[in-house]
Every structure is written in C-alpha cells, then in structure tokens.
Amino acid sequence: MSTVSRVLPWRRSSAPASVELAPLLAAFRSHQPKSSTALITQAYDLAASAHSGQTRRTGEPYIQHPLSVAQIVAELGLDEVTIAAALLHDSVEDTGVGLEELTRRFGPDVAGIVDGVTKLDRLSFDSKQAQQAASMRKMLVAMAKDLRVLMIKLADRLHNMRTLGAMSAEAQTRIARETLDVYAPLAHRLGMQELKQQLEDLSFATLHPKQYAEIDHMVSTRAPERELYLAQVLEQVRERLRELGVEAEVSGRPKHLWSIYEKMVVKGRQFDDIYDLVGIRVLVESVKDCYAALGSIHATWRPVQGRFKDYVAMPKFNLYQSLHTTVVGPLGKPLEVQLRTREMHQRAEFGVAAHFAYKIGSPTDELAWLNRIVDWQQETSDPAQFMETLKVDLEQDEVYVFTPKGKVVTMAKGATPIDFAYAVHTEVGHACVGARVNGRLVALSHQLNSGDTCEIFTSKVEGTGPSRDWLQIVKTPRAANKIRQWFSRERRDDAREAGRDDLQKQLRREGLPTQKLPASVLNEVASGLNYLDVDALYTAIGEHHVSAQSVVARIGKALRSGDGREEQLPTTVHRHRPTKVTRPGAGVHVEG
C-alpha cells in the first residue's frame, strides 16, 4: 500500500474523462489488479454530469473535489464500491441526484455509503452546533454499519483541509479545530496513522501558523545533521541483522510537526530534546524475526530501563502491533526503535483500510469502541454535551477489565469501579455501594488497569441511587450520562408532585372540587396547553412553565361548558424510581 499523496494538483482543464481518470485508475489497479474498473468509470460519468457547471471556492471545477477524494481512497487500497461512493459522495447533497437513482444504477452498497456520508444540511436546526452534532450522529450510526463511510469522510476532510485557504478565517478555524478534535482521533481509532498525521499537521498550520512555521524552520535547519547521524545508525542495524540472518527493511521514522509541538507544550520539553531523539523502524517477515532483531539491537546498544513495550503480545485498542524499545545509540544519543512484521506495518499505517486492501484481520475487530459511542450518543440529547463527550471519548486510550466470571469489559483509561458498574448494567451502577479489585477492597475512585478483575457490591435498599459527587469521579460518557439522567428523572418526579400540590391548593382557593374532576376536563386542559398528558401538565406547573392559577382558570371554564367522567386526583404522585436490582441474599450483593 503506497503512501497517500500529500499534494493533489488542481486540474482546471476540461480534459477527456480518460485523462481525468488515469491517475485514479492507476492507483486502483496497483492494489486491485484483477478487479473491474467499470463501476468507477460509471460513477465518474454521473458525478461529472451532476456537478457540471459547479465550482468550489478555490475556483476549480467542483468535480475535482470528489475526484481527489476518490484518489485518496484508491491510494488506501480500497475497493471499487468505495471509490465509486467517493466519486458520488456529494451528488445527493449538492445536485439533483437521489438515493433511489444511485441504488438503481450502482447498487445498495454504493447508495448506502453515500447516504452515510451525506450531511444533514437541508434540515432546520437551532444552531450550527446542533447541525454539526446531528450530522456527526448520523455518520457514527452509518459507520457502525459500514466502516467505509468513515474512510470516505476522512478522505473528504483531508482534501478539504488541503484546500482550506479559500474559506473565511472563521470557517478555517472552525473546520481545523473540528478536524483536530474529532477526525484525526477517529483516524487514530481506526489505526490510520498516515492519514491522522496529515490531518494533524494541516490543522496545526491553520490554528497555530506562527508556531508551525517556527518548528518547520527548525526541522529544516537541523535535517542535514540528523540525516547524517541516521544513515550511520541504519547501516549498523542492517549489518547486525545480516549477521543474524534476518531479512529486514530498516528505515528512519520521520517526526511530524504536530507531534513535536504537542510534546513541547504538553510535556514542557525543548525542541532539541525531542528532535534529537532519532527513531528507526525495522520491518521483518515473521514475529520470530521481530524478537530475534530486538535481541540483536539490545546486544549492540544498552536498552533504556522502562522504555520497552511489547504491543505484539498485547496489541493496542486499534489492534496496533509492534515492539518498542529505546537504546543508548552511537555518541550516547537515545535511539527509539520500532520492530514489526510487514503485515503489522500495513495495519499500523493504514489501519482498517488494510483489511479491505489485503484482507488483514477483521473489520469488526475495530467496532467495539464504535458501538459504545453509538450506544451513549443515543442517550445524549444536548448537542454541546454530545460533541464535547465525543471529543473526550475519542482522545482516551482504553483498559480491559474482567468481571469475576471472566467477561472482558473495555473502558476508557482512568475508569473507576463506578464506570465499570455502569458498563455492566445501568441498575448495577445506580445501586453500586462498593468494589473489590483483584480480591482487595478499594475506593470507588480507584483507577482500574488492564487485566484487573473487578467485583461490584450493590445495595438492596429500595430507591438507592447515585451520588452527585460521582460526576466528578467517573471517566466514561456512559456512566456520566446515566448519572445525569437519574438526577434529571428525580427532578421531574419532584416537579410533578409539587405541581399536583400547587394545583390542588389553587382549586381550593377557587372553590372548585379537588377530589373529583372529569377526566375529560384534565385531558382537555393539558392538550390545550400542548402537554402530552396530565402528568406532563403537573410537571410544567412544578417547574413554573405554567401557573396553577391559569390552569385552574381553564379548568373552571371547561367545567362550566360541559360534564365528563369524574376522576379523583391522586393523593400522591407516583415517583418513577429506578427499578430495584433484585438479588438473592440480603444486605449487599457482589456483582459477578
């Protein structure tokens, strides 16, 4: 799989389709030599016709955008269905082409992917943030069904970032910030490091142009000296591996500018400390060769204590695999080394796209975190909270914790027993009163680590619920949302009871019946005020959205206009407490 092109030149000429398509078809054939190009050609013909006469803010013909997106997708090694969908990804949104036509001409797969990528621009929203959140929700659900939706969306965002200069300064900042907060982490989640790094560097250049220019200048200035040192290191490693009989490809690892800036800002390190840390990559044929090469490097240079990581035996959440080590190299300089097989390299650089290109692994392996996001996003109605929670969830690494029965629960790094309890079941979370980790009692604020076994103690007391303090402890969106929902439901219950009491008092003041009222009257008044039912009316009174006095006035008017079936106002309002967690035994229960 070749590296995704960093520059896609604009072509303003009205060249024949065969000329326009040549680079795209060449990229496709390099990865899929036996596949037909007919679907791609047909998709281009429709896209060119649909976008005819349209131009982008850059001044280029609009067709160059879907063509460039398709080029990026093809260079990732994806199939003809994905490339066809990339060519057509703006056709429904910006032209008169409908999904029915796409289904008829290209099949349900192409149409489904295009629908997943299409934004919700034509609907009415209260704010730009609400529209952004709704479009993101739609994309997440579509991604869970077909990851190719996200791959096209990432390619679309990459090309938009490359041509961002034509936008207003405000739009550039907004798009770059969204790219850095959401799209680059999504690429990281899918293991697509090459694409992630490009998105980060382009966002960095837009958001912090001065710092970008300074670091770019420092890198360029120091490059010759660094390359000379790197060449010496590479030759020594190659020589050692030849002596060992291990066939390997050894190369330097370029540092991208955003990662340098991040380390300078977040970790407070100097540029020299970061840039002088030379990194090399060793690609071998087998896992056995990985460990053999590691032994040879450790025998040549002294390893730095605490800097060895075995992601081959224990892959990262996105199935990334490599051996990482740092040694004291020539001239006493630290040297970072990555060792991996070629197959691991394809997955490390191109992530889930490697499955579609080379059938490496299963695309469903990457879906666990995505399904969790889809689950909690359905529980979050506030657009600002949704977008902020999404950013946090995407940034976090993960830990793998076991239940006493051996089931694995995946959560954000830093998760607590409370997060674990809510991950097991909402009611287990609400009733949580204590925890035991690896056989030892711990505080509910205890940070869980990968490999821990966690047991949850639950109370059997009726109406047991979470503490507000838990919102300061939990790390996962699911737990935080469930706790907020519990207290929101509590507030509604309190408001409903208060509203019912206020209504009774006002009825007495007006000399109207408080014990028996026609059901039709209560329902008529609630409906007339646009409330779903009488309970909703009580809640509105309790929350001061409508006054008890105005409601009683309507009741009096309705009573004078006719009779109806009598209904007694309840002496108490039913409070919707969380369902009790029924467990055998008494007192406390150990969830397992």
JOZIZI-V503542 format. One record per helix or strand of 3 or more residues. SS is the DSSP state (H for helix, E for strand). FROM is the first residue (numbers start at 1). LEN is the number of residues. If there is no record, write none. Layout:
ss: {SS;SS}
from: {FROM;FROM}
len: {LEN;LEN}
//
This chain:
ss: {H;H;H;H;H;H;H;H;H;H;H;H;H;E;H;H;E;H;E;H;E;H;H;H;H;E;E;H;H;E;E;E;H;H;E;H;H;H;E;E}
from: {17;38;63;80;91;99;108;128;148;164;169;193;209;248;257;271;278;287;323;330;334;342;353;363;383;398;408;417;426;432;440;453;468;477;516;519;534;548;566;588}
len: {15;13;13;8;4;8;10;18;15;3;21;15;36;5;10;5;7;14;6;3;8;9;6;15;13;5;5;8;5;6;3;7;5;33;3;10;9;14;3;4}
//
